[in-house]
Amino acid sequence: MSDRIPPELEYADTDADPRRDRRNRRIRGVAWVVVAALIIGGGGSTILLMLFG
């Protein structure tokens, strides 16, 4: 019997996985960019509608 740990069992749920952390950070960043774009785009169109009616 080998002492080698299979890759899918290498990290426990409580262990920090750098790939998962990096992915979560990237997803969070993209989500904030989307939220900001929606707010700016929606607000901008509302202001243009009020100005040019």
mmCIF entry with sequence, helices, sheets and N, C-alpha, C, O atoms, coordinates in Angstrom:
data_MODEL
# 
_entry.id   MODEL 
# 
_entity.id                         1 
_entity.type                       polymer 
_entity.pdbx_number_of_molecules   1 
# 
_entity_poly.entity_id                      1 
_entity_poly.type                           'polypeptide(L)' 
_entity_poly.nstd_linkage                   no 
_entity_poly.nstd_monomer                   no 
_entity_poly.pdbx_seq_one_letter_code       MSDRIPPELEYADTDADPRRDRRNRRIRGVAWVVVAALIIGGGGSTILLMLFG 
_entity_poly.pdbx_seq_one_letter_code_can   MSDRIPPELEYADTDADPRRDRRNRRIRGVAWVVVAALIIGGGGSTILLMLFG 
_entity_poly.pdbx_strand_id                 A 
# 
loop_
_entity_poly_seq.entity_id 
_entity_poly_seq.num 
_entity_poly_seq.mon_id 
_entity_poly_seq.hetero 
1 1  MET n 
1 2  SER n 
1 3  ASP n 
1 4  ARG n 
1 5  ILE n 
1 6  PRO n 
1 7  PRO n 
1 8  GLU n 
1 9  LEU n 
1 10 GLU n 
1 11 TYR n 
1 12 ALA n 
1 13 ASP n 
1 14 THR n 
1 15 ASP n 
1 16 ALA n 
1 17 ASP n 
1 18 PRO n 
1 19 ARG n 
1 20 ARG n 
1 21 ASP n 
1 22 ARG n 
1 23 ARG n 
1 24 ASN n 
1 25 ARG n 
1 26 ARG n 
1 27 ILE n 
1 28 ARG n 
1 29 GLY n 
1 30 VAL n 
1 31 ALA n 
1 32 TRP n 
1 33 VAL n 
1 34 VAL n 
1 35 VAL n 
1 36 ALA n 
1 37 ALA n 
1 38 LEU n 
1 39 ILE n 
1 40 ILE n 
1 41 GLY n 
1 42 GLY n 
1 43 GLY n 
1 44 GLY n 
1 45 SER n 
1 46 THR n 
1 47 ILE n 
1 48 LEU n 
1 49 LEU n 
1 50 MET n 
1 51 LEU n 
1 52 PHE n 
1 53 GLY n 
# 
_struct_asym.id          A 
_struct_asym.entity_id   1 
# 
loop_
_struct_conf.conf_type_id 
_struct_conf.id 
_struct_conf.pdbx_PDB_helix_id 
_struct_conf.beg_label_comp_id 
_struct_conf.beg_label_asym_id 
_struct_conf.beg_label_seq_id 
_struct_conf.pdbx_beg_PDB_ins_code 
_struct_conf.end_label_comp_id 
_struct_conf.end_label_asym_id 
_struct_conf.end_label_seq_id 
_struct_conf.pdbx_end_PDB_ins_code 
_struct_conf.beg_auth_comp_id 
_struct_conf.beg_auth_asym_id 
_struct_conf.beg_auth_seq_id 
_struct_conf.end_auth_comp_id 
_struct_conf.end_auth_asym_id 
_struct_conf.end_auth_seq_id 
_struct_conf.pdbx_PDB_helix_class 
_struct_conf.details 
_struct_conf.pdbx_PDB_helix_length 
HELX_P HELX_P1 AA1 PRO A 7  ? LEU A 9  ? PRO A 7  LEU A 9  5 ? 3  
HELX_P HELX_P2 AA2 PRO A 18 ? PHE A 52 ? PRO A 18 PHE A 52 1 ? 35 
# 
_struct_conf_type.id          HELX_P 
_struct_conf_type.criteria    ? 
_struct_conf_type.reference   ? 
# 
loop_
_atom_site.group_PDB 
_atom_site.id 
_atom_site.type_symbol 
_atom_site.label_atom_id 
_atom_site.label_alt_id 
_atom_site.label_comp_id 
_atom_site.label_asym_id 
_atom_site.label_entity_id 
_atom_site.label_seq_id 
_atom_site.pdbx_PDB_ins_code 
_atom_site.Cartn_x 
_atom_site.Cartn_y 
_atom_site.Cartn_z 
_atom_site.occupancy 
_atom_site.B_iso_or_equiv 
_atom_site.pdbx_formal_charge 
_atom_site.auth_seq_id 
_atom_site.auth_comp_id 
_atom_site.auth_asym_id 
_atom_site.auth_atom_id 
_atom_site.pdbx_PDB_model_num 
ATOM 1   N N  . MET A 1 1  ? 0.835   -1.181 0.000   1.00 0.00 ? 1  MET A N  1 
ATOM 2   C CA . MET A 1 1  ? 0.000   0.000  0.000   1.00 0.00 ? 1  MET A CA 1 
ATOM 3   C C  . MET A 1 1  ? 0.883   1.248  0.000   1.00 0.00 ? 1  MET A C  1 
ATOM 4   O O  . MET A 1 1  ? 1.869   1.333  0.732   1.00 0.00 ? 1  MET A O  1 
ATOM 5   N N  . SER A 1 2  ? 0.507   2.203  -0.831  1.00 0.00 ? 2  SER A N  1 
ATOM 6   C CA . SER A 1 2  ? 1.315   3.401  -0.999  1.00 0.00 ? 2  SER A CA 1 
ATOM 7   C C  . SER A 1 2  ? 0.874   4.494  -0.027  1.00 0.00 ? 2  SER A C  1 
ATOM 8   O O  . SER A 1 2  ? -0.293  4.565  0.357   1.00 0.00 ? 2  SER A O  1 
ATOM 9   N N  . ASP A 1 3  ? 1.827   5.346  0.366   1.00 0.00 ? 3  ASP A N  1 
ATOM 10  C CA . ASP A 1 3  ? 1.509   6.470  1.245   1.00 0.00 ? 3  ASP A CA 1 
ATOM 11  C C  . ASP A 1 3  ? 1.125   7.707  0.446   1.00 0.00 ? 3  ASP A C  1 
ATOM 12  O O  . ASP A 1 3  ? 0.894   8.771  1.020   1.00 0.00 ? 3  ASP A O  1 
ATOM 13  N N  . ARG A 1 4  ? 1.057   7.573  -0.871  1.00 0.00 ? 4  ARG A N  1 
ATOM 14  C CA . ARG A 1 4  ? 0.741   8.719  -1.729  1.00 0.00 ? 4  ARG A CA 1 
ATOM 15  C C  . ARG A 1 4  ? -0.746  9.068  -1.601  1.00 0.00 ? 4  ARG A C  1 
ATOM 16  O O  . ARG A 1 4  ? -1.606  8.188  -1.652  1.00 0.00 ? 4  ARG A O  1 
ATOM 17  N N  . ILE A 1 5  ? -1.040  10.376 -1.434  1.00 0.00 ? 5  ILE A N  1 
ATOM 18  C CA . ILE A 1 5  ? -2.420  10.854 -1.290  1.00 0.00 ? 5  ILE A CA 1 
ATOM 19  C C  . ILE A 1 5  ? -2.932  11.224 -2.676  1.00 0.00 ? 5  ILE A C  1 
ATOM 20  O O  . ILE A 1 5  ? -2.260  11.957 -3.402  1.00 0.00 ? 5  ILE A O  1 
ATOM 21  N N  . PRO A 1 6  ? -4.114  10.730 -3.059  1.00 0.00 ? 6  PRO A N  1 
ATOM 22  C CA . PRO A 1 6  ? -4.670  11.110 -4.358  1.00 0.00 ? 6  PRO A CA 1 
ATOM 23  C C  . PRO A 1 6  ? -4.909  12.620 -4.429  1.00 0.00 ? 6  PRO A C  1 
ATOM 24  O O  . PRO A 1 6  ? -5.223  13.242 -3.414  1.00 0.00 ? 6  PRO A O  1 
ATOM 25  N N  . PRO A 1 7  ? -4.765  13.213 -5.616  1.00 0.00 ? 7  PRO A N  1 
ATOM 26  C CA . PRO A 1 7  ? -4.904  14.678 -5.734  1.00 0.00 ? 7  PRO A CA 1 
ATOM 27  C C  . PRO A 1 7  ? -6.250  15.203 -5.259  1.00 0.00 ? 7  PRO A C  1 
ATOM 28  O O  . PRO A 1 7  ? -6.316  16.288 -4.681  1.00 0.00 ? 7  PRO A O  1 
ATOM 29  N N  . GLU A 1 8  ? -7.329  14.452 -5.493  1.00 0.00 ? 8  GLU A N  1 
ATOM 30  C CA . GLU A 1 8  ? -8.648  14.950 -5.086  1.00 0.00 ? 8  GLU A CA 1 
ATOM 31  C C  . GLU A 1 8  ? -8.834  14.955 -3.577  1.00 0.00 ? 8  GLU A C  1 
ATOM 32  O O  . GLU A 1 8  ? -9.747  15.602 -3.065  1.00 0.00 ? 8  GLU A O  1 
ATOM 33  N N  . LEU A 1 9  ? -7.968  14.231 -2.857  1.00 0.00 ? 9  LEU A N  1 
ATOM 34  C CA . LEU A 1 9  ? -8.060  14.193 -1.397  1.00 0.00 ? 9  LEU A CA 1 
ATOM 35  C C  . LEU A 1 9  ? -6.909  14.934 -0.724  1.00 0.00 ? 9  LEU A C  1 
ATOM 36  O O  . LEU A 1 9  ? -6.751  14.881 0.496   1.00 0.00 ? 9  LEU A O  1 
ATOM 37  N N  . GLU A 1 10 ? -6.110  15.622 -1.530  1.00 0.00 ? 10 GLU A N  1 
ATOM 38  C CA . GLU A 1 10 ? -4.914  16.261 -1.004  1.00 0.00 ? 10 GLU A CA 1 
ATOM 39  C C  . GLU A 1 10 ? -5.246  17.363 0.002   1.00 0.00 ? 10 GLU A C  1 
ATOM 40  O O  . GLU A 1 10 ? -4.563  17.488 1.018   1.00 0.00 ? 10 GLU A O  1 
ATOM 41  N N  . TYR A 1 11 ? -6.268  18.152 -0.257  1.00 0.00 ? 11 TYR A N  1 
ATOM 42  C CA . TYR A 1 11 ? -6.637  19.249 0.638   1.00 0.00 ? 11 TYR A CA 1 
ATOM 43  C C  . TYR A 1 11 ? -7.907  18.884 1.392   1.00 0.00 ? 11 TYR A C  1 
ATOM 44  O O  . TYR A 1 11 ? -8.872  18.399 0.802   1.00 0.00 ? 11 TYR A O  1 
ATOM 45  N N  . ALA A 1 12 ? -7.898  19.115 2.675   1.00 0.00 ? 12 ALA A N  1 
ATOM 46  C CA . ALA A 1 12 ? -9.122  18.958 3.456   1.00 0.00 ? 12 ALA A CA 1 
ATOM 47  C C  . ALA A 1 12 ? -9.976  20.212 3.268   1.00 0.00 ? 12 ALA A C  1 
ATOM 48  O O  . ALA A 1 12 ? -9.478  21.226 2.777   1.00 0.00 ? 12 ALA A O  1 
ATOM 49  N N  . ASP A 1 13 ? -11.224 20.159 3.643   1.00 0.00 ? 13 ASP A N  1 
ATOM 50  C CA . ASP A 1 13 ? -12.105 21.315 3.486   1.00 0.00 ? 13 ASP A CA 1 
ATOM 51  C C  . ASP A 1 13 ? -11.646 22.505 4.318   1.00 0.00 ? 13 ASP A C  1 
ATOM 52  O O  . ASP A 1 13 ? -11.933 23.651 3.971   1.00 0.00 ? 13 ASP A O  1 
ATOM 53  N N  . THR A 1 14 ? -10.948 22.248 5.394   1.00 0.00 ? 14 THR A N  1 
ATOM 54  C CA . THR A 1 14 ? -10.498 23.339 6.253   1.00 0.00 ? 14 THR A CA 1 
ATOM 55  C C  . THR A 1 14 ? -9.147  23.906 5.827   1.00 0.00 ? 14 THR A C  1 
ATOM 56  O O  . THR A 1 14 ? -8.747  24.968 6.304   1.00 0.00 ? 14 THR A O  1 
ATOM 57  N N  . ASP A 1 15 ? -8.444  23.216 4.941   1.00 0.00 ? 15 ASP A N  1 
ATOM 58  C CA . ASP A 1 15 ? -7.144  23.698 4.477   1.00 0.00 ? 15 ASP A CA 1 
ATOM 59  C C  . ASP A 1 15 ? -7.325  24.837 3.479   1.00 0.00 ? 15 ASP A C  1 
ATOM 60  O O  . ASP A 1 15 ? -8.291  24.868 2.715   1.00 0.00 ? 15 ASP A O  1 
ATOM 61  N N  . ALA A 1 16 ? -6.383  25.766 3.501   1.00 0.00 ? 16 ALA A N  1 
ATOM 62  C CA . ALA A 1 16 ? -6.413  26.859 2.531   1.00 0.00 ? 16 ALA A CA 1 
ATOM 63  C C  . ALA A 1 16 ? -5.901  26.351 1.194   1.00 0.00 ? 16 ALA A C  1 
ATOM 64  O O  . ALA A 1 16 ? -4.796  25.814 1.112   1.00 0.00 ? 16 ALA A O  1 
ATOM 65  N N  . ASP A 1 17 ? -6.698  26.518 0.152   1.00 0.00 ? 17 ASP A N  1 
ATOM 66  C CA . ASP A 1 17 ? -6.304  26.118 -1.199  1.00 0.00 ? 17 ASP A CA 1 
ATOM 67  C C  . ASP A 1 17 ? -6.015  27.393 -1.984  1.00 0.00 ? 17 ASP A C  1 
ATOM 68  O O  . ASP A 1 17 ? -6.937  28.155 -2.272  1.00 0.00 ? 17 ASP A O  1 
ATOM 69  N N  . PRO A 1 18 ? -4.758  27.641 -2.336  1.00 0.00 ? 18 PRO A N  1 
ATOM 70  C CA . PRO A 1 18 ? -4.427  28.907 -3.002  1.00 0.00 ? 18 PRO A CA 1 
ATOM 71  C C  . PRO A 1 18 ? -5.171  29.090 -4.328  1.00 0.00 ? 18 PRO A C  1 
ATOM 72  O O  . PRO A 1 18 ? -5.497  30.216 -4.704  1.00 0.00 ? 18 PRO A O  1 
ATOM 73  N N  . ARG A 1 19 ? -5.440  27.996 -5.033  1.00 0.00 ? 19 ARG A N  1 
ATOM 74  C CA . ARG A 1 19 ? -6.167  28.117 -6.301  1.00 0.00 ? 19 ARG A CA 1 
ATOM 75  C C  . ARG A 1 19 ? -7.599  28.577 -6.054  1.00 0.00 ? 19 ARG A C  1 
ATOM 76  O O  . ARG A 1 19 ? -8.122  29.413 -6.791  1.00 0.00 ? 19 ARG A O  1 
ATOM 77  N N  . ARG A 1 20 ? -8.228  28.037 -5.027  1.00 0.00 ? 20 ARG A N  1 
ATOM 78  C CA . ARG A 1 20 ? -9.609  28.420 -4.713  1.00 0.00 ? 20 ARG A CA 1 
ATOM 79  C C  . ARG A 1 20 ? -9.661  29.873 -4.254  1.00 0.00 ? 20 ARG A C  1 
ATOM 80  O O  . ARG A 1 20 ? -10.571 30.610 -4.634  1.00 0.00 ? 20 ARG A O  1 
ATOM 81  N N  . ASP A 1 21 ? -8.702  30.286 -3.448  1.00 0.00 ? 21 ASP A N  1 
ATOM 82  C CA . ASP A 1 21 ? -8.665  31.671 -2.973  1.00 0.00 ? 21 ASP A CA 1 
ATOM 83  C C  . ASP A 1 21 ? -8.484  32.639 -4.135  1.00 0.00 ? 21 ASP A C  1 
ATOM 84  O O  . ASP A 1 21 ? -9.147  33.674 -4.196  1.00 0.00 ? 21 ASP A O  1 
ATOM 85  N N  . ARG A 1 22 ? -7.588  32.301 -5.053  1.00 0.00 ? 22 ARG A N  1 
ATOM 86  C CA . ARG A 1 22 ? -7.339  33.157 -6.213  1.00 0.00 ? 22 ARG A CA 1 
ATOM 87  C C  . ARG A 1 22 ? -8.595  33.242 -7.089  1.00 0.00 ? 22 ARG A C  1 
ATOM 88  O O  . ARG A 1 22 ? -8.940  34.311 -7.592  1.00 0.00 ? 22 ARG A O  1 
ATOM 89  N N  . ARG A 1 23 ? -9.263  32.114 -7.261  1.00 0.00 ? 23 ARG A N  1 
ATOM 90  C CA . ARG A 1 23 ? -10.487 32.078 -8.075  1.00 0.00 ? 23 ARG A CA 1 
ATOM 91  C C  . ARG A 1 23 ? -11.592 32.903 -7.417  1.00 0.00 ? 23 ARG A C  1 
ATOM 92  O O  . ARG A 1 23 ? -12.291 33.654 -8.098  1.00 0.00 ? 23 ARG A O  1 
ATOM 93  N N  . ASN A 1 24 ? -11.756 32.769 -6.108  1.00 0.00 ? 24 ASN A N  1 
ATOM 94  C CA . ASN A 1 24 ? -12.777 33.538 -5.396  1.00 0.00 ? 24 ASN A CA 1 
ATOM 95  C C  . ASN A 1 24 ? -12.498 35.035 -5.460  1.00 0.00 ? 24 ASN A C  1 
ATOM 96  O O  . ASN A 1 24 ? -13.421 35.836 -5.606  1.00 0.00 ? 24 ASN A O  1 
ATOM 97  N N  . ARG A 1 25 ? -11.217 35.416 -5.350  1.00 0.00 ? 25 ARG A N  1 
ATOM 98  C CA . ARG A 1 25 ? -10.841 36.821 -5.437  1.00 0.00 ? 25 ARG A CA 1 
ATOM 99  C C  . ARG A 1 25 ? -11.157 37.376 -6.825  1.00 0.00 ? 25 ARG A C  1 
ATOM 100 O O  . ARG A 1 25 ? -11.641 38.500 -6.961  1.00 0.00 ? 25 ARG A O  1 
ATOM 101 N N  . ARG A 1 26 ? -10.874 36.566 -7.858  1.00 0.00 ? 26 ARG A N  1 
ATOM 102 C CA . ARG A 1 26 ? -11.149 36.997 -9.228  1.00 0.00 ? 26 ARG A CA 1 
ATOM 103 C C  . ARG A 1 26 ? -12.656 37.134 -9.466  1.00 0.00 ? 26 ARG A C  1 
ATOM 104 O O  . ARG A 1 26 ? -13.099 38.100 -10.088 1.00 0.00 ? 26 ARG A O  1 
ATOM 105 N N  . ILE A 1 27 ? -13.437 36.179 -8.975  1.00 0.00 ? 27 ILE A N  1 
ATOM 106 C CA . ILE A 1 27 ? -14.897 36.234 -9.134  1.00 0.00 ? 27 ILE A CA 1 
ATOM 107 C C  . ILE A 1 27 ? -15.456 37.456 -8.412  1.00 0.00 ? 27 ILE A C  1 
ATOM 108 O O  . ILE A 1 27 ? -16.327 38.149 -8.938  1.00 0.00 ? 27 ILE A O  1 
ATOM 109 N N  . ARG A 1 28 ? -14.952 37.718 -7.204  1.00 0.00 ? 28 ARG A N  1 
ATOM 110 C CA . ARG A 1 28 ? -15.407 38.876 -6.441  1.00 0.00 ? 28 ARG A CA 1 
ATOM 111 C C  . ARG A 1 28 ? -15.080 40.172 -7.175  1.00 0.00 ? 28 ARG A C  1 
ATOM 112 O O  . ARG A 1 28 ? -15.902 41.088 -7.219  1.00 0.00 ? 28 ARG A O  1 
ATOM 113 N N  . GLY A 1 29 ? -13.880 40.253 -7.754  1.00 0.00 ? 29 GLY A N  1 
ATOM 114 C CA . GLY A 1 29 ? -13.483 41.445 -8.514  1.00 0.00 ? 29 GLY A CA 1 
ATOM 115 C C  . GLY A 1 29 ? -14.365 41.660 -9.731  1.00 0.00 ? 29 GLY A C  1 
ATOM 116 O O  . GLY A 1 29 ? -14.797 42.782 -9.994  1.00 0.00 ? 29 GLY A O  1 
ATOM 117 N N  . VAL A 1 30 ? -14.634 40.599 -10.472 1.00 0.00 ? 30 VAL A N  1 
ATOM 118 C CA . VAL A 1 30 ? -15.499 40.709 -11.650 1.00 0.00 ? 30 VAL A CA 1 
ATOM 119 C C  . VAL A 1 30 ? -16.906 41.128 -11.236 1.00 0.00 ? 30 VAL A C  1 
ATOM 120 O O  . VAL A 1 30 ? -17.536 41.939 -11.915 1.00 0.00 ? 30 VAL A O  1 
ATOM 121 N N  . ALA A 1 31 ? -17.400 40.583 -10.130 1.00 0.00 ? 31 ALA A N  1 
ATOM 122 C CA . ALA A 1 31 ? -18.741 40.934 -9.661  1.00 0.00 ? 31 ALA A CA 1 
ATOM 123 C C  . ALA A 1 31 ? -18.816 42.427 -9.321  1.00 0.00 ? 31 ALA A C  1 
ATOM 124 O O  . ALA A 1 31 ? -19.803 43.083 -9.654  1.00 0.00 ? 31 ALA A O  1 
ATOM 125 N N  . TRP A 1 32 ? -17.789 42.969 -8.664  1.00 0.00 ? 32 TRP A N  1 
ATOM 126 C CA . TRP A 1 32 ? -17.802 44.392 -8.321  1.00 0.00 ? 32 TRP A CA 1 
ATOM 127 C C  . TRP A 1 32 ? -17.742 45.263 -9.567  1.00 0.00 ? 32 TRP A C  1 
ATOM 128 O O  . TRP A 1 32 ? -18.389 46.309 -9.625  1.00 0.00 ? 32 TRP A O  1 
ATOM 129 N N  . VAL A 1 33 ? -16.976 44.842 -10.558 1.00 0.00 ? 33 VAL A N  1 
ATOM 130 C CA . VAL A 1 33 ? -16.913 45.599 -11.812 1.00 0.00 ? 33 VAL A CA 1 
ATOM 131 C C  . VAL A 1 33 ? -18.274 45.613 -12.493 1.00 0.00 ? 33 VAL A C  1 
ATOM 132 O O  . VAL A 1 33 ? -18.701 46.645 -13.010 1.00 0.00 ? 33 VAL A O  1 
ATOM 133 N N  . VAL A 1 34 ? -18.957 44.472 -12.494 1.00 0.00 ? 34 VAL A N  1 
ATOM 134 C CA . VAL A 1 34 ? -20.297 44.389 -13.100 1.00 0.00 ? 34 VAL A CA 1 
ATOM 135 C C  . VAL A 1 34 ? -21.283 45.275 -12.351 1.00 0.00 ? 34 VAL A C  1 
ATOM 136 O O  . VAL A 1 34 ? -22.070 45.990 -12.970 1.00 0.00 ? 34 VAL A O  1 
ATOM 137 N N  . VAL A 1 35 ? -21.244 45.233 -11.021 1.00 0.00 ? 35 VAL A N  1 
ATOM 138 C CA . VAL A 1 35 ? -22.142 46.077 -10.226 1.00 0.00 ? 35 VAL A CA 1 
ATOM 139 C C  . VAL A 1 35 ? -21.879 47.547 -10.519 1.00 0.00 ? 35 VAL A C  1 
ATOM 140 O O  . VAL A 1 35 ? -22.820 48.316 -10.718 1.00 0.00 ? 35 VAL A O  1 
ATOM 141 N N  . ALA A 1 36 ? -20.625 47.941 -10.548 1.00 0.00 ? 36 ALA A N  1 
ATOM 142 C CA . ALA A 1 36 ? -20.285 49.339 -10.826 1.00 0.00 ? 36 ALA A CA 1 
ATOM 143 C C  . ALA A 1 36 ? -20.747 49.739 -12.221 1.00 0.00 ? 36 ALA A C  1 
ATOM 144 O O  . ALA A 1 36 ? -21.280 50.834 -12.406 1.00 0.00 ? 36 ALA A O  1 
ATOM 145 N N  . ALA A 1 37 ? -20.549 48.868 -13.201 1.00 0.00 ? 37 ALA A N  1 
ATOM 146 C CA . ALA A 1 37 ? -20.979 49.177 -14.564 1.00 0.00 ? 37 ALA A CA 1 
ATOM 147 C C  . ALA A 1 37 ? -22.489 49.319 -14.648 1.00 0.00 ? 37 ALA A C  1 
ATOM 148 O O  . ALA A 1 37 ? -22.989 50.188 -15.361 1.00 0.00 ? 37 ALA A O  1 
ATOM 149 N N  . LEU A 1 38 ? -23.219 48.480 -13.931 1.00 0.00 ? 38 LEU A N  1 
ATOM 150 C CA . LEU A 1 38 ? -24.679 48.582 -13.936 1.00 0.00 ? 38 LEU A CA 1 
ATOM 151 C C  . LEU A 1 38 ? -25.146 49.886 -13.293 1.00 0.00 ? 38 LEU A C  1 
ATOM 152 O O  . LEU A 1 38 ? -26.071 50.532 -13.785 1.00 0.00 ? 38 LEU A O  1 
ATOM 153 N N  . ILE A 1 39 ? -24.501 50.265 -12.194 1.00 0.00 ? 39 ILE A N  1 
ATOM 154 C CA . ILE A 1 39 ? -24.881 51.505 -11.517 1.00 0.00 ? 39 ILE A CA 1 
ATOM 155 C C  . ILE A 1 39 ? -24.544 52.707 -12.397 1.00 0.00 ? 39 ILE A C  1 
ATOM 156 O O  . ILE A 1 39 ? -25.372 53.599 -12.584 1.00 0.00 ? 39 ILE A O  1 
ATOM 157 N N  . ILE A 1 40 ? -23.335 52.726 -12.930 1.00 0.00 ? 40 ILE A N  1 
ATOM 158 C CA . ILE A 1 40 ? -22.915 53.859 -13.773 1.00 0.00 ? 40 ILE A CA 1 
ATOM 159 C C  . ILE A 1 40 ? -23.755 53.908 -15.048 1.00 0.00 ? 40 ILE A C  1 
ATOM 160 O O  . ILE A 1 40 ? -24.221 54.976 -15.445 1.00 0.00 ? 40 ILE A O  1 
ATOM 161 N N  . GLY A 1 41 ? -23.945 52.766 -15.685 1.00 0.00 ? 41 GLY A N  1 
ATOM 162 C CA . GLY A 1 41 ? -24.733 52.717 -16.917 1.00 0.00 ? 41 GLY A CA 1 
ATOM 163 C C  . GLY A 1 41 ? -26.182 53.096 -16.678 1.00 0.00 ? 41 GLY A C  1 
ATOM 164 O O  . GLY A 1 41 ? -26.763 53.862 -17.447 1.00 0.00 ? 41 GLY A O  1 
ATOM 165 N N  . GLY A 1 42 ? -26.767 52.563 -15.616 1.00 0.00 ? 42 GLY A N  1 
ATOM 166 C CA . GLY A 1 42 ? -28.159 52.889 -15.306 1.00 0.00 ? 42 GLY A CA 1 
ATOM 167 C C  . GLY A 1 42 ? -28.321 54.334 -14.911 1.00 0.00 ? 42 GLY A C  1 
ATOM 168 O O  . GLY A 1 42 ? -29.261 54.996 -15.352 1.00 0.00 ? 42 GLY A O  1 
ATOM 169 N N  . GLY A 1 43 ? -27.424 54.835 -14.090 1.00 0.00 ? 43 GLY A N  1 
ATOM 170 C CA . GLY A 1 43 ? -27.474 56.239 -13.678 1.00 0.00 ? 43 GLY A CA 1 
ATOM 171 C C  . GLY A 1 43 ? -27.223 57.167 -14.837 1.00 0.00 ? 43 GLY A C  1 
ATOM 172 O O  . GLY A 1 43 ? -27.869 58.208 -14.959 1.00 0.00 ? 43 GLY A O  1 
ATOM 173 N N  . GLY A 1 44 ? -26.288 56.798 -15.690 1.00 0.00 ? 44 GLY A N  1 
ATOM 174 C CA . GLY A 1 44 ? -25.981 57.631 -16.858 1.00 0.00 ? 44 GLY A CA 1 
ATOM 175 C C  . GLY A 1 44 ? -27.153 57.717 -17.811 1.00 0.00 ? 44 GLY A C  1 
ATOM 176 O O  . GLY A 1 44 ? -27.446 58.787 -18.343 1.00 0.00 ? 44 GLY A O  1 
ATOM 177 N N  . SER A 1 45 ? -27.824 56.604 -18.030 1.00 0.00 ? 45 SER A N  1 
ATOM 178 C CA . SER A 1 45 ? -28.963 56.636 -18.946 1.00 0.00 ? 45 SER A CA 1 
ATOM 179 C C  . SER A 1 45 ? -30.116 57.432 -18.343 1.00 0.00 ? 45 SER A C  1 
ATOM 180 O O  . SER A 1 45 ? -30.847 58.105 -19.070 1.00 0.00 ? 45 SER A O  1 
ATOM 181 N N  . THR A 1 46 ? -30.286 57.364 -17.029 1.00 0.00 ? 46 THR A N  1 
ATOM 182 C CA . THR A 1 46 ? -31.342 58.145 -16.376 1.00 0.00 ? 46 THR A CA 1 
ATOM 183 C C  . THR A 1 46 ? -31.064 59.633 -16.503 1.00 0.00 ? 46 THR A C  1 
ATOM 184 O O  . THR A 1 46 ? -31.980 60.406 -16.786 1.00 0.00 ? 46 THR A O  1 
ATOM 185 N N  . ILE A 1 47 ? -29.823 60.052 -16.302 1.00 0.00 ? 47 ILE A N  1 
ATOM 186 C CA . ILE A 1 47 ? -29.460 61.468 -16.424 1.00 0.00 ? 47 ILE A CA 1 
ATOM 187 C C  . ILE A 1 47 ? -29.645 61.941 -17.859 1.00 0.00 ? 47 ILE A C  1 
ATOM 188 O O  . ILE A 1 47 ? -30.163 63.035 -18.087 1.00 0.00 ? 47 ILE A O  1 
ATOM 189 N N  . LEU A 1 48 ? -29.228 61.133 -18.830 1.00 0.00 ? 48 LEU A N  1 
ATOM 190 C CA . LEU A 1 48 ? -29.410 61.516 -20.232 1.00 0.00 ? 48 LEU A CA 1 
ATOM 191 C C  . LEU A 1 48 ? -30.885 61.626 -20.573 1.00 0.00 ? 48 LEU A C  1 
ATOM 192 O O  . LEU A 1 48 ? -31.281 62.521 -21.319 1.00 0.00 ? 48 LEU A O  1 
ATOM 193 N N  . LEU A 1 49 ? -31.697 60.736 -20.042 1.00 0.00 ? 49 LEU A N  1 
ATOM 194 C CA . LEU A 1 49 ? -33.133 60.785 -20.297 1.00 0.00 ? 49 LEU A CA 1 
ATOM 195 C C  . LEU A 1 49 ? -33.739 62.070 -19.712 1.00 0.00 ? 49 LEU A C  1 
ATOM 196 O O  . LEU A 1 49 ? -34.591 62.703 -20.335 1.00 0.00 ? 49 LEU A O  1 
ATOM 197 N N  . MET A 1 50 ? -33.290 62.442 -18.515 1.00 0.00 ? 50 MET A N  1 
ATOM 198 C CA . MET A 1 50 ? -33.815 63.667 -17.906 1.00 0.00 ? 50 MET A CA 1 
ATOM 199 C C  . MET A 1 50 ? -33.347 64.903 -18.680 1.00 0.00 ? 50 MET A C  1 
ATOM 200 O O  . MET A 1 50 ? -34.114 65.854 -18.831 1.00 0.00 ? 50 MET A O  1 
ATOM 201 N N  . LEU A 1 51 ? -32.105 64.908 -19.171 1.00 0.00 ? 51 LEU A N  1 
ATOM 202 C CA . LEU A 1 51 ? -31.572 66.069 -19.888 1.00 0.00 ? 51 LEU A CA 1 
ATOM 203 C C  . LEU A 1 51 ? -32.199 66.226 -21.277 1.00 0.00 ? 51 LEU A C  1 
ATOM 204 O O  . LEU A 1 51 ? -32.568 67.327 -21.686 1.00 0.00 ? 51 LEU A O  1 
ATOM 205 N N  . PHE A 1 52 ? -32.311 65.096 -21.995 1.00 0.00 ? 52 PHE A N  1 
ATOM 206 C CA . PHE A 1 52 ? -32.735 65.171 -23.396 1.00 0.00 ? 52 PHE A CA 1 
ATOM 207 C C  . PHE A 1 52 ? -34.172 64.691 -23.579 1.00 0.00 ? 52 PHE A C  1 
ATOM 208 O O  . PHE A 1 52 ? -34.677 64.677 -24.702 1.00 0.00 ? 52 PHE A O  1 
ATOM 209 N N  . GLY A 1 53 ? -34.832 64.300 -22.501 1.00 0.00 ? 53 GLY A N  1 
ATOM 210 C CA . GLY A 1 53 ? -36.212 63.923 -22.419 1.00 0.00 ? 53 GLY A CA 1 
ATOM 211 C C  . GLY A 1 53 ? -36.774 63.241 -23.579 1.00 0.00 ? 53 GLY A C  1 
ATOM 212 O O  . GLY A 1 53 ? -37.954 62.890 -23.577 1.00 0.00 ? 53 GLY A O  1 
# 
